[in-house]
Amino acid sequence: AVSAPQPVSVTRTPAPQAKAPEPQPLPPGVSNAEALRSLRERVLSCQKCGHLVAARKNVVFGVGNPDAQLMFVGEAPGADEDAQGEPFVGAAGQLLTKIIQAMGLKREDVYIANILKCRPDTPGQTSGNRKPTPEEMNACIAHLHEQIDLIRPKVLVALGATAVTGLLGTTTGITRLRGNWHTYRGLPLMPTYHPAYLLRNQTLATKRQVWEDMLKVMERLAMPISEKQRNYFL
C-alpha cells in the first residue's frame, strides 16, 4: 500500500518564482526526444547570466530517458559536471547512480537535471562549489519547467535543500520536508537529502532515511519491491 502523505507546514520564501506557461501538447508526430533535443539546442546558447556564461565550460542540460517515469532534480552543476557537460557525474553523482541501481533501475531509465544549467561561478576560488542564488535559479528555472512538461514523469525527486527551495519556494528545512509528498506542476514530488550530504554523513540512520524516501517513490510508481530492498540499511 502507498503511504499516506503526512501534512507538513511549509514556510514560503519571499523570493519571486518564475511562472512558466501551462504545459502544451506536442505537435503531431513530434516525440519527446525530438522536443528535448530542440530545447537543448536553445539552452546551450543561453546568455541570460553573463557572469555564468563567462565562467562556464559547458551548459549542463540534462540526461536520461525522454519518456522517463522518474525524474531527479538537483541544484546546479559542480566542477566535474561543468567539465563533462552532464549532471551528477562526480562523487555525488556516482552515489546517485548506486541509489538508482538499488531501486532496480538503470541511470538511462530515469531523467536527471538541475535547476541551474550552468555551474555557479566561484571567482577567487581554486576549488569548491557554491549554491546558486535565488536570482540565478529564477532566471534558469523556465528551462526546467519545459523539461518537466515534455517528459511528464510520474514522480519527481528533489535532491537537497536548494533544489527544494528552487522548486517549492520554501525555506523550510530539508530535514522536515524529506519523506513527505508534495506537488509540483501537478506531479508528485518527493524531497530527499542530496547525495553529497550522504557522502558527508555516512551513518546507517541517514542512509536509511534516504532509502525510505526511495521506497515511497517505488511504491508510488508501483515498482516491485523485494524483502531485501525493504530491509536495506536496517
Disulfide bonds with the S-S distance in Angstrom:
none
